[in-house]
């Protein structure tokens, strides 16, 4: 479809209604309409498999489904049936249900590097619980986060370090310090500078899982350098701090047991979410028994308010998580995601090269978690060129804030995506030749998620 003819009048009206009642017009900033070309932010009606339909009746091949949470595709029969079965038996009770036992057993069998687990509903809660536990166990105030990873939590200890720090006291932010990914010497220098003050090192175990806050590529590293994670493990042990892996993205996508299962380095604590529920709200804090028990009842020390969530025990979400893990293990889903992503990456790179923009439309990341960058004439990250690219994809029926695949995609979907990418790259080439993408934007450029002003 010609982008000049592609209009979303019903979605535009729905977006206005959203903004009138919901700050930001969405419940996640990454889903905001400012992340899409002006007046081309589809509002979704429904989805099935790897496809979604908007309220205007358009069908899209979808990538990055549910911000990477729907890795098996929408309405996956095995997951949906598991959740539906529990809904008919009751969703929440005044005491733990037997489903909590079963879900914990299933998780710990899937992630054998962990000894205990506690479930919640979102990633921020479990990540903050890990930080709180590390502070309690060590008696130390500071948190060291990997500065090359864009997001850990909505809570003050992290958000205060971002451009959206309004409302967070400086005293809170000052307790969070940063270390660079892949640089053991710099991390040791940080630990030495704050000797005896740093409670934990927290990072995503892989070097590149997300675009930078401007939605452009920050790093092309797919796997940690040999010995890096083991080196961090050693630093944490020698300096007496807790090593925390944020496995929100890597959990299941890298392997059923997460990146820790793939790379063979065991953290003290780790956090999971996103793919764990295939769209159902469930997250997990897992780790060493001697640490996790600080939040329990079977120890003699000070109690830690680890996690206490009314809805963390919802039976249908826990049943969904069990079904997801079983599906991954029995059907080899992690390998499927890698194969699909590899096919897509090859196709996109060939399409970009064939149109003369191979150095400007770039794909990076692990095959199961692909992101793309849009570079200008000087090969610098460009939001206007990203806008041009997204407009062309949307008009071609591809909804792709990233190229993160789900296992519901098939070869036909991948081939069609590559065809649309090729068409988009042809327009991209015209803009590069003109030295200005503005004529192809039809409005303001897309914006970074993290920015100080709206």
N, C-alpha and C positions, 0 to 999 in steps of 0.2 A: 504494500500500500504506500502511496506517495505521502510523505510526512505532512505535506501541505493539506492533505485531505483527512488526515488522522485527527479526529477530535473525540474528546471524552466529556460530553456535556453532563451526563448523569453523575459521573465521577466528580466533576468540578462542583456540582451542586452538593453532593455528599460531603466533599471536603469542606465546603463552607459551613455546613451543619456541624461537622466535627469540630472545626475551630471555634464555633460559637459556644460549644459546651465543654470541650476538652482542651486544656492548655497544650499548645503544640499541635493539636489536631490528630494526635496518635498517642498510644500508650508506651511507645518506645521511640526515642529521638531518631534512631536509625530508620524508622518507618515513616518519618515526616515527609510531607510533600515538598519541603525544601531540598530533599535529596534527589528529586526528579525534575525534569524540565518543566518549565512553567505551564500549568494547565494540562500536563500529561502525567499526572500521578493517579494511576488506576485505584479505584476502591473495589475491593474484591467481594464478589458474590459467593463463590464457592470454589472448591478444588477437588481434584481426584487424580491420584497418581502424581505425575510430574506436570500436570496442567492446572491452571486456574482460569476462572472466568471473572471479568469485572462486571459492574452493574450496567455498563453500556452494551454488554453482550459479546465483548471480544474475548477470544481464548488466547492464552499465552503458554509457551513453554517456560516453566519457572525454574530459576536457579537461586541458591541461597535460601531455600524455602524456610519460612518461619525463623529467619535469622540463624540459619544452619540447624534448626531443631528438628525439622521434618525430613530426616535423612532416608527414610524408607518410602517416602511419598505420602500424599494425603489419603486418608481413609484406608490405611493399610488393613486388610481384613483380619489378620491375626491379632493386631494390636487393638483394633476397634472391638472385636468380639471379646477379648479379655476384659476391656474396660466395661463393656455393656453387661457382661455377666456379673460383675461386682456391683454395678449400679442397681441391679435387681435385688441385691442382698443388703443394701445399705452402704452409705459412703463414709460415715464418720460416727464414732461412738465415744462413750465416756471413758472407756478403757481401750488399751491396744487390741487390735484385731489380729487374728492369726495370719492375715495377709502381710502384716508387718514382719513377722517372723520369716515368712516365705520370701519376701522381697529382700530382706537382709541376707538370707542364705544365698539367694540367686546372685546378688551383687558381689558378695565376697567370694563366691565360686568363680565369677567372671573376672574379678580383679583380685587375684590371690595375693598380691603384694600388700593389701590392706588387711587389718585384723578386726576392725570394727567400723560401723557405718551408721550415720544418722541422716535421715531424709528431711528435705524441706521443699519449698515450692519454686525458689528462684536462685540463680547463681550468686547474687550479691550476698544473700543471707548466709550461705555456707562459706563463702570466701571470708566474710567478716568474722564469722565464728572461728575460722581457722586462725585468723590474726589474733583475735581475743584470747584464744586458747594458748597460742604461742607466747603472748605477753604474760599470761598468768603463770605458765610453766617456768618461764625464764626469769620472771620478775623484771623484765626490761621494757622500756617505753617505746623504742623506735622500731619502725617497720622499713625494711629495704625492699623496694619493688624494682622489677626490671623496667628501666626507662624506655626500652625499645618495644614494649608491648602496650597497646593503646588503652586497655580497659581491664579493670579488676572488680570494681564494685561501685554501687551508687552511694555508698556510705562516705562519711566525711573524711576518713583517713586517706581515701584515694581521690575522691572528686575534688578535694581541696588542691590537688596538684595539677588540675586541668584548667583550661581557660574559663570553664564554667564554675568558678569557685565562689560565686556570690553566696553570702549567708554562712560561710564556714570560717570560724575563727582562725587567725594566723597561728595561734598556739597549737591547734590541732594539726595543721598542715606541716608545721615545722618538725613534727615527729616522724614524717615520712620522707625517706631519702631514696635516691635512685642509683642503680648500678647498670652498666651496659651489658647487653647480651654478648656472650662469647669471650669476654675479657676477664679472665680469672685474676690477673694482676690488679686491675682496677677495682675489682670486687674485694680483694684482700686489703687493698689500701683503704677502702671505705670501712671495712670491718675493723681495721686497726685504728683509723681516725676516731671511730665511735666505739672504742674497745669497751666491751661489757655493757653496751647500751642497745644493741640491735637484737630484737627478739626473734626475727625471722627473715629469711630470704624468700620472696614469693615471685614466681615467674611462670609463664607458659613454657613447658619443657622444650618446645621447638622454636627455632629462630624466626620463623615467619608464618603467622597464621592470619593476619588481617592487613588491610590497607592501613596507611597512616591516618590520623584524624582528618586529613584533607582528602581522604579516599584515594590516595595515590600510593604507589608502592614504596615502602620504606626499606625493604631488604629483599634480596632474592634467595636468601638461605632457606632451604627446605628442611634440612636435618641439622642437628647440632654437630659441631666439629668433634671428631673423635676425642674422647677423654674430657670434654667440657662438663657434661652433667656429673660425671664421676668426680671431677675436680671441685665442682660446687658442693657435692656431698661431703668431700673431705674438708673444705673450708667451713661448712656449717658445723661439722663435728669438732674441728679444732677451735672454733670460736664460740662454741656452745650455743648456737642458735638453731632454730627449727627450719627445716627445708620444706617449703610448700610448693607443690605443683598445681597450677590452675589448669585443669584438664577439661574446661568447659567446651572447647573446640576440639581438642585432640582426643578426648574420651570417645571411644568407639570408632571415630573416623580414622584414627591411626592404627588401632587394633582394638579388639574387644576389651582388652585390659588397659587401653589408653596408651599414651606415649611411654609411660613407665614400663608397660609390658613389652613395648617394642625395643626400647633402648637399654633396658636392663638395669636402670638406676632407680632405687626405691626411695621415695621421699618420706619424710616423717608424717606429713598430712597431704591429702590431695582433695580437690573439689571437682565434681562432675555436674553436668546439666545438659542443656540443649538436646543432643541426639538421644539422651537417656530415655525420654518419654515420647519421642516422635510427635511432638506438639502438645502432649499432655504436660501439665505443670509438675515437674519433679526435678529435684536436684539432690546432691549427696555430698556430705563431708565424710571422708574415710581416712583411716590412718592407723598408727601404732596403738595397740591396746593401752599401754601405760600412759600415753598422752590423752587419748579419748576418754579414759575413765575419770579424768579430772572433771568432766561434765556429767558424771554418773553418780551413783549412790553407793558404790562399793569401794570407797577409799576413805582415808582418815584426814585428808588435808582440806584446805579451803575449797568450797564449792565454786565451780565456774558455771556461769549461766551460758551454757554452750549454745543450744538451740532449743526453743520451745515454741512450736508453731501449731496452731489449731488445725490447719489444713495439711500439714506435712504428712499426716497419716491417711489422707483420702485413699480409700481402697481402690478406686478405679484408676487413679494415676499410678499407684504402685503396681497394680496388675498390668498396666500398659508398659511400665518399665521392665517388668519381668518378661513380657512378650517380646519387647524390643531386644533385650539381651539374648534371649533364646533364639530369635530370628537371626541375629548377627552371627552367633556361634554356629548354628545348624546350617545356615545358607551361605556362610562366607561373605557377608555383606561388605566388610572392610575391603576385601580384595575386589569385589564388584565396583565399589566406589573408585578405587584406584584405576581400574581398567577403563571405566567410563570417563573419568577425568583425563586420563592419558590420551584417549581418542579425541576428546574435545580439544585439549591443549594443542595437539598436533594439527588438527583441522583449523583452529583459529590462527595459529602461527603461519600456516601455509597460506591461508586466505589473506592475512595482513601482508605477507611478503609479496603475494601475487599482485596486490594492488599498490605496492610501493610504499607501504607504511609499516613494514616489519620492525622498524626502529622506533615507532611511535605508538602503536597499539601492542602492548606487551603483556604476556601472561606469565605469572610466577606462582610459586607455592607448591606444596605437595599435591599430587594429582587428585586426591580426594578433597582438596580444599583450595581450589584455584581462585586467584584474584587477578584483576587486570588493571593496568595503568594506561593513562592516556597522556601522551607527551606532545608538547608543542614543537614549533620549528627549531627551537634550541634544545630539544629533547629534555625539556623540563616539565614536571607534572603540571597539568592544566585542567582546571575546572571547566572552562568554556569548551575545550575539546571533549571532556567527559560528557558534557551536556549534549553536544552534537552526536556523539556515539550512542548515548542512551536513547535519544529521540529516534534514531534510525532503528535501533533494536526494537523499541516499543511498537513502532509502525509495522515492523516485520513480524510481530507476534512473539517476541522474546522479552520476558521480564527478568532482567539480569543486573542487579546491583553488584553482583560478583558472578563468577562462573563455578560456584560451589555446587556440585552435583548431588542428586539423590539417586537411590538405586532404582527408582521407578522410571527413570529415563531409559529409552531404548535407542537403538542405532538410528532409527528414523528421526527421533528428536534431535540427536546430535548432528546428523547431516543437515537438517533444516536450520539449526542454529548456526552452523558454519556458513551455510548459504546466506543467511541474513547478515552475519558478520562481514562477509565479503562485500555485500551491497553497502553496508555502513562504511567499510574501509574505502570504497570508491568515492564516497562523498567526503570522507576524511582527507583523501588525497587532494580533492579540489580545494578544500579549505587550506591545506598546507601550501598549495601552489599560490593561492591568493594571499597567503600570509595573514589571514584573519578568519576565524570561524564564525564571527558574529552574524553574517547573513543566514547561517544555518541554525541559529539558536532559537529564534522566535520568542525571545524573552530573556529573563535573567539567567545566569549560570546556576547550576546546582551549588550547594554550599557545604562546607565542612560541618560535621556533627558538632564537634567541640569548637566553639567560638564564643568570644566574650559578649558580643552584641547580637541581637536577633536579626 
